[in-house]
Amino acid sequence: MAATNGFPILKSEIVNRVGFAEALTMGTSVFEWAGGREAAQDIQKLCLELERINDGEEIIHTGPTAESA
């Protein structure tokens, strides 16, 4: 739906993980919270994808050719 309306589609996914809630409760980031390993990996993947897009190494897919979310 987003792709057909021209919104960019990223490959990275942020999953609803307990590590996000635990880190928030403890007043830390998922990178600092021991139980936030998978949540931190999700955020790291997103950041790396955005860096590649910013550097022109990767193209954001839009339109009907974008993969379904």
C-alpha positions in Angstrom: 0.0 0.0 0.0 2.7 2.5 0.9 4.7 1.6 -2.2 1.8 2.1 -4.5 1.3 5.6 -3.1 5.0 6.5 -3.7 6.3 6.2 -0.1 9.8 4.8 0.2 10.1 1.2 1.4 13.1 0.2 3.5 14.3 -3.4 3.9 15.0 -3.1 7.6 12.2 -4.0 10.1 11.8 -2.9 13.7 10.1 -5.7 15.6 8.1 -5.1 18.8 10.7 -6.5 21.3 10.7 -6.7 25.0 14.1 -5.2 25.0 12.7 -1.8 24.0 10.3 -1.7 26.9 12.9 -3.0 29.4 15.5 -0.5 28.3 13.0 2.4 28.5 11.9 1.3 32.0 15.6 1.1 33.1 16.3 4.6 31.6 18.9 3.2 29.1 19.1 2.6 25.4 18.8 -0.9 23.9 22.5 -0.6 23.2 23.2 -0.2 27.0 20.6 -2.7 28.2 21.8 -6.3 28.4 18.4 -7.7 27.5 18.2 -5.5 24.4 20.5 -7.4 22.1 18.0 -8.2 19.4 16.4 -4.8 19.6 19.8 -3.2 19.3 20.5 -5.3 16.2 17.2 -4.2 14.6 18.2 -0.5 15.2 21.7 -1.1 13.9 20.4 -2.7 10.7 18.1 0.3 10.2 21.0 2.8 10.7 23.3 0.9 8.4 20.6 0.8 5.7 20.0 4.6 6.1 23.8 5.3 5.9 24.0 3.3 2.6 21.1 5.2 1.2 22.6 8.5 2.3 25.9 7.5 0.7 24.2 6.6 -2.6 25.1 2.9 -2.3 21.5 1.8 -2.0 18.3 2.9 -3.6 15.0 3.4 -1.8 12.3 1.4 -3.6 9.1 3.2 -4.4 6.1 2.6 -6.7 4.6 -0.7 -7.8 8.0 -2.5 -8.1 8.7 -2.2 -4.4 8.4 -5.4 -2.3 5.3 -5.8 -0.3 5.7 -5.0 3.4 
